[in-house]
């Protein structure tokens, strides 16, 4: 991705001064480039923060007060709390799925909590989700505050009432992978509009985006946009970002190392664009694992690829200007952006959450 300067990611982030606990990228990786566990406690002092200040951002560990598993999904709820959708003690390995993409039923659902609600002071204020999911993946929160998740193990998308913490709607057939209108195969992410339209990235097997109405009836399918010199199909659409006032849904096409954005088909009337019309794209930006939107900036995290460094990026959706930061921040999976512009990023190995602030 070509880099061009913008004033800041979100206006509020430009006001941050250096905070305690700020760490350099090198802290998380040793000289050999391997991830570091760092069992010793971190001294959160002003001197420590000053020593570890970055050029454009500060990165800090965000350790919840209680241990949680691999965080595959992150979101911010209406109270400003960080919501982590995690796998407890489960890991995705060669024994998780059979050759036909069905989940290993001997494993069963995860018996421990898979949701952790964490306040900004890192205290886990609530937990739930025991016995509900097989292999957690994507998480989003809709305009009503309810949770939507994808479970690659059960091949389903679920809506969870935030008050009752119960599943109130499911898409897909439990534990049955498929490629028709009523089945998914390892769906990765979900985005939900205020009018109830549901977008599902489906995902590891089918590589398509499906759009449903609020009742779960299929409305449209979005396929990759045809571009010169670019692959004609998605290769693991891993994350979605819905920009409602621009009527755009963006797709993190992970293995094609690009983001493609399409008309979301949300507006009504004679002038509305139908769902799936290509709008814009960013190519050759690395393996994009997660994207989220904040005030018309599309924020993303990428993994290491052959010719592109792992990093975070922002795209001004109004001007197209781009910027990269937090270079070297590898093995990321999920992303959430708070109202004040602070970004939370999860890594799977080792399992942890990082807090990223722009200076």
C-alpha positions as CSV (number, residue, x, y, z in Angstrom):
1,X,0.0,0.0,0.0
2,X,1.3,3.4,-0.8
3,X,1.6,5.6,2.3
4,X,0.5,9.2,2.4
5,X,0.1,11.3,5.5
6,X,-3.1,12.2,7.2
7,X,-3.4,14.4,10.3
8,X,-4.4,11.5,12.6
9,X,-6.5,8.4,12.7
10,X,-9.3,9.9,14.7
11,X,-9.1,13.5,15.9
12,X,-9.2,12.5,19.5
13,X,-6.2,10.3,19.3
14,X,-3.9,13.3,18.5
15,X,-4.5,14.6,22.0
16,X,-2.9,11.6,23.8
17,X,0.3,12.0,25.7
18,X,2.6,9.1,26.5
19,X,0.9,6.7,29.0
20,X,2.5,4.3,31.4
21,X,3.1,0.8,30.2
22,X,3.9,1.9,26.7
23,X,6.1,-0.7,25.0
24,X,8.1,-0.9,21.7
25,X,7.3,-3.4,19.0
26,X,10.6,-5.0,19.8
27,X,9.4,-5.8,23.3
28,X,7.0,-8.4,21.9
29,X,9.6,-10.0,19.6
30,X,13.1,-11.1,20.4
31,X,16.2,-10.5,18.2
32,X,15.4,-13.8,16.4
33,X,11.9,-12.4,15.5
34,X,10.1,-14.9,17.6
35,X,7.2,-14.0,19.9
36,X,8.2,-13.4,23.5
37,X,6.1,-14.7,26.4
38,X,7.5,-12.3,29.1
39,X,6.6,-14.0,32.3
40,X,8.1,-11.2,34.4
41,X,5.8,-8.3,35.4
42,X,6.1,-5.0,33.6
43,X,6.9,-2.0,35.8
44,X,4.4,0.7,34.8
45,X,6.3,3.8,35.5
46,X,6.7,7.2,33.8
47,X,10.3,6.4,33.0
48,X,9.4,3.1,31.5
49,X,6.8,4.8,29.3
50,X,9.2,7.4,28.1
51,X,11.8,4.9,27.2
52,X,9.4,2.9,25.1
53,X,7.7,5.7,23.2
54,X,7.3,5.1,19.5
55,X,7.5,7.6,16.7
56,X,3.8,7.7,16.0
57,X,2.2,5.2,18.4
58,X,2.5,3.6,21.8
59,X,1.7,-0.1,22.3
60,X,0.9,-1.6,25.7
61,X,-0.2,-4.9,27.0
62,X,-3.8,-5.0,28.0
63,X,-4.0,-7.8,30.5
64,X,-7.4,-8.7,31.8
65,X,-7.8,-9.2,35.5
66,X,-8.7,-12.9,34.9
67,X,-7.0,-15.2,32.4
68,X,-8.9,-15.8,29.1
69,X,-8.2,-18.0,26.0
70,X,-7.2,-17.1,22.5
71,X,-9.2,-14.0,21.5
72,X,-10.6,-14.4,18.0
73,X,-13.1,-11.5,18.2
74,X,-13.1,-8.1,19.7
75,X,-15.7,-5.3,20.0
76,X,-16.6,-2.3,22.1
77,X,-20.0,-2.3,23.8
78,X,-22.3,0.7,24.6
79,X,-20.6,1.1,28.0
80,X,-17.2,1.4,26.4
81,X,-16.1,-2.0,27.7
82,X,-14.0,-4.3,25.6
83,X,-15.8,-7.5,24.7
84,X,-13.5,-10.4,24.0
85,X,-14.9,-13.5,22.2
86,X,-12.3,-16.2,23.1
87,X,-11.7,-19.9,22.9
88,X,-11.0,-20.6,26.6
89,X,-8.5,-23.5,26.6
90,X,-9.3,-24.7,23.1
91,X,-6.9,-24.2,20.2
92,X,-7.5,-24.8,16.5
93,X,-5.2,-27.5,15.3
94,X,-5.1,-30.5,13.0
95,X,-7.5,-32.5,15.2
96,X,-10.2,-29.8,15.2
97,X,-11.8,-30.7,11.8
98,X,-12.2,-33.8,9.7
99,X,-11.3,-34.0,6.0
100,X,-14.8,-33.1,5.0
101,X,-14.7,-29.8,7.1
102,X,-16.9,-31.2,9.8
103,X,-15.9,-30.4,13.4
104,X,-14.5,-33.2,15.5
105,X,-17.5,-34.0,17.6
106,X,-15.4,-35.8,20.2
107,X,-14.3,-32.3,21.4
108,X,-17.9,-31.1,22.0
109,X,-18.7,-27.5,22.9
110,X,-16.4,-25.4,25.0
111,X,-17.4,-25.9,28.6
112,X,-16.0,-22.7,30.0
113,X,-16.9,-19.1,29.4
114,X,-16.1,-17.8,25.9
115,X,-17.1,-14.1,26.5
116,X,-15.3,-11.7,28.7
117,X,-16.5,-8.2,29.3
118,X,-13.5,-6.0,30.3
119,X,-13.5,-2.4,31.5
120,X,-10.9,0.1,30.4
121,X,-9.1,-0.6,33.7
122,X,-8.6,-4.2,32.6
123,X,-11.1,-5.6,35.1
124,X,-13.3,-8.5,33.9
125,X,-16.7,-7.3,34.9
126,X,-18.7,-10.2,33.4
127,X,-18.3,-13.6,31.7
128,X,-20.7,-16.0,29.9
129,X,-20.9,-18.3,27.0
130,X,-20.1,-21.7,28.6
131,X,-21.3,-24.7,26.5
132,X,-22.5,-22.5,23.7
133,X,-19.7,-22.5,21.1
134,X,-17.3,-25.0,19.4
135,X,-14.7,-22.7,17.8
136,X,-15.3,-19.0,18.3
137,X,-14.2,-16.6,15.5
138,X,-15.8,-13.3,14.6
139,X,-17.7,-10.8,16.8
140,X,-19.6,-7.6,16.2
141,X,-22.1,-5.6,18.2
142,X,-25.2,-4.2,16.5
143,X,-26.9,-0.8,17.0
144,X,-29.1,-2.2,19.8
145,X,-26.1,-3.5,21.7
146,X,-26.7,-7.2,20.9
147,X,-23.8,-9.5,20.0
148,X,-23.3,-11.3,16.7
149,X,-20.7,-14.1,16.4
150,X,-19.5,-16.6,14.0
151,X,-18.6,-20.1,15.1
152,X,-16.4,-21.9,12.6
153,X,-16.8,-25.1,14.5
154,X,-20.6,-25.3,14.2
155,X,-20.6,-23.5,10.9
156,X,-23.1,-21.0,12.2
157,X,-23.8,-17.3,12.8
158,X,-25.5,-16.5,16.1
159,X,-27.3,-13.4,17.5
160,X,-27.0,-13.1,21.3
161,X,-29.2,-10.9,23.4
162,X,-26.9,-8.8,25.5
163,X,-29.3,-8.7,28.4
164,X,-30.2,-12.3,28.7
165,X,-26.9,-13.6,27.2
166,X,-28.8,-16.2,25.3
167,X,-28.8,-17.1,21.6
168,X,-32.0,-15.7,20.1
169,X,-31.2,-16.3,16.4
170,X,-29.0,-18.7,14.4
171,X,-28.1,-18.9,10.7
172,X,-26.8,-22.1,9.3
173,X,-27.3,-25.7,10.3
174,X,-25.5,-26.8,13.4
175,X,-22.3,-28.8,12.8
176,X,-23.2,-29.2,9.1
177,X,-20.9,-27.4,6.5
178,X,-22.4,-26.6,3.1
179,X,-22.3,-24.2,0.2
180,X,-26.0,-23.6,-0.5
181,X,-28.3,-20.7,0.7
182,X,-28.9,-22.2,4.2
183,X,-25.4,-23.5,5.1
184,X,-22.0,-22.0,5.8
185,X,-18.6,-23.5,5.9
186,X,-16.4,-22.0,8.6
187,X,-17.9,-18.4,8.5
188,X,-15.4,-15.8,9.7
189,X,-17.2,-12.6,10.4
190,X,-20.6,-10.8,10.5
191,X,-21.7,-7.2,10.1
192,X,-25.2,-5.9,10.9
193,X,-26.9,-2.7,9.7
194,X,-29.4,-0.7,11.7
195,X,-32.1,-1.8,9.3
196,X,-31.4,-5.4,10.3
197,X,-29.6,-6.5,7.1
198,X,-26.9,-9.1,8.0
199,X,-23.7,-9.6,6.1
200,X,-21.8,-12.8,6.6
201,X,-18.2,-13.6,5.4
202,X,-18.3,-17.3,4.5
203,X,-15.3,-17.8,5.0
204,X,-12.6,-20.4,5.0
205,X,-14.3,-22.8,2.6
206,X,-16.8,-21.0,0.4
207,X,-15.1,-17.6,0.0
208,X,-18.2,-15.6,-0.5
209,X,-20.2,-12.8,1.2
210,X,-23.9,-13.5,1.9
211,X,-26.5,-10.8,2.8
212,X,-29.7,-11.7,4.7
213,X,-32.7,-9.7,5.9
214,X,-33.5,-9.3,9.6
215,X,-35.5,-12.6,9.5
216,X,-32.5,-14.5,8.0
217,X,-33.8,-14.8,4.5
218,X,-31.1,-14.6,1.8
219,X,-31.1,-11.3,-0.1
220,X,-27.9,-11.3,-2.1
221,X,-24.4,-12.8,-2.6
222,X,-21.3,-10.7,-3.1
223,X,-18.5,-12.1,-5.1
224,X,-15.0,-10.6,-5.6
225,X,-14.7,-7.7,-7.9
226,X,-12.9,-8.3,-11.2
227,X,-9.8,-6.1,-11.4
228,X,-6.9,-6.2,-13.8
229,X,-4.0,-8.3,-12.5
230,X,-6.0,-9.4,-9.4
231,X,-7.5,-12.8,-8.5
232,X,-11.1,-13.2,-9.6
233,X,-12.3,-14.9,-6.4
234,X,-12.0,-14.2,-2.7
235,X,-9.4,-16.2,-0.8
236,X,-10.5,-16.4,2.8
237,X,-12.7,-13.2,3.3
238,X,-11.7,-12.9,6.9
239,X,-13.3,-9.7,8.2
240,X,-16.1,-7.2,7.3
241,X,-16.5,-3.5,8.0
242,X,-19.9,-1.9,7.3
243,X,-19.9,1.9,6.7
244,X,-23.7,2.6,6.8
245,X,-23.8,6.3,5.9
246,X,-21.7,5.6,2.9
247,X,-23.7,2.5,1.9
248,X,-20.5,0.5,1.8
249,X,-19.4,-2.9,3.0
250,X,-15.7,-3.7,2.9
251,X,-14.1,-7.2,2.8
252,X,-10.7,-8.1,4.1
253,X,-9.7,-10.6,1.4
254,X,-6.9,-12.1,3.5
255,X,-4.9,-14.4,1.3
256,X,-5.3,-12.1,-1.7
257,X,-3.8,-9.4,0.4
258,X,-6.4,-6.8,-0.4
259,X,-9.5,-5.0,0.8
260,X,-12.4,-4.7,-1.6
261,X,-15.5,-2.5,-0.9
262,X,-18.9,-2.8,-2.4
263,X,-22.3,-1.1,-2.3
264,X,-24.2,-2.5,0.7
265,X,-27.7,-1.9,-0.7
266,X,-29.0,-0.3,2.4
267,X,-30.6,2.8,1.1
268,X,-34.0,2.8,-0.6
269,X,-35.5,4.5,-3.6
270,X,-34.8,4.9,-7.3
271,X,-31.2,6.0,-6.9
272,X,-30.0,3.3,-4.6
273,X,-27.2,1.0,-5.8
274,X,-28.0,-2.7,-5.6
275,X,-25.9,-4.8,-3.3
276,X,-22.5,-5.9,-4.5
277,X,-21.5,-3.1,-6.9
278,X,-17.7,-2.6,-6.6
279,X,-16.8,0.8,-5.1
280,X,-13.1,0.8,-4.3
281,X,-10.2,-1.4,-3.3
282,X,-6.7,-1.4,-1.8
283,X,-4.3,-4.1,-3.1
284,X,-0.9,-5.5,-2.1
285,X,-1.3,-4.5,1.5
286,X,-0.4,-7.8,3.2
287,X,-2.6,-10.5,4.6
288,X,-5.5,-8.5,6.1
289,X,-6.9,-10.3,9.2
290,X,-9.2,-7.6,10.6
291,X,-10.8,-4.3,9.5
292,X,-13.0,-1.9,11.4
293,X,-14.3,1.6,10.6
294,X,-14.3,4.7,12.8
295,X,-15.4,8.1,11.5
296,X,-14.8,7.2,7.9
297,X,-11.4,5.8,8.5
298,X,-11.0,2.1,7.7
299,X,-8.5,0.6,10.2
300,X,-6.9,-2.8,9.6
301,X,-4.3,-5.2,10.9
302,X,-2.2,-7.4,8.6
303,X,-0.1,-10.5,9.1
304,X,3.4,-11.1,7.7
305,X,3.5,-12.0,4.0
306,X,6.4,-12.6,1.6
307,X,6.9,-9.0,0.6
308,X,4.8,-6.9,3.0
309,X,5.7,-6.2,6.6
310,X,3.1,-7.0,9.2
311,X,1.5,-3.7,10.4
312,X,-1.6,-1.7,11.0
313,X,-3.1,0.7,8.5
314,X,-5.7,3.4,8.1
315,X,-7.6,4.4,4.9
316,X,-9.5,7.7,4.7
317,X,-12.6,6.5,2.9
318,X,-13.5,10.0,1.7
319,X,-10.1,10.8,0.2
320,X,-8.4,7.5,-0.3
321,X,-5.3,8.6,1.6
322,X,-3.6,5.8,3.5
323,X,-1.1,5.5,6.3
324,X,0.7,2.6,8.0
325,X,1.8,2.4,11.7
326,X,2.7,-0.2,14.4
327,X,5.0,-1.9,11.9
328,X,6.2,-5.3,13.0
329,X,3.1,-6.0,15.0
330,X,2.6,-9.6,13.9
331,X,0.3,-12.6,14.5
332,X,-2.7,-10.3,15.0
333,X,-6.3,-11.6,14.5
334,X,-9.0,-9.3,15.8
335,X,-9.4,-5.5,16.1
336,X,-11.7,-3.1,17.9
337,X,-11.6,0.7,17.9
338,X,-13.0,2.6,20.9
339,X,-14.9,5.9,20.7
340,X,-11.8,7.9,21.8
341,X,-9.7,6.2,19.0
342,X,-7.8,3.8,21.2
343,X,-7.4,0.5,19.3
344,X,-7.4,-3.0,20.8
345,X,-5.7,-5.8,18.9
346,X,-5.6,-9.5,19.8
347,X,-2.8,-12.0,19.1
348,X,-3.5,-15.7,19.1
349,X,0.0,-16.9,19.9
350,X,0.8,-16.1,22.6
351,X,-2.7,-15.3,23.6
352,X,-3.0,-11.6,24.5
353,X,-4.6,-8.2,23.8
354,X,-2.6,-5.1,23.0
355,X,-3.6,-1.5,23.3
356,X,-2.5,0.8,20.5
357,X,-2.7,4.6,20.7
358,X,-1.6,7.1,18.2
359,X,0.4,10.1,19.4
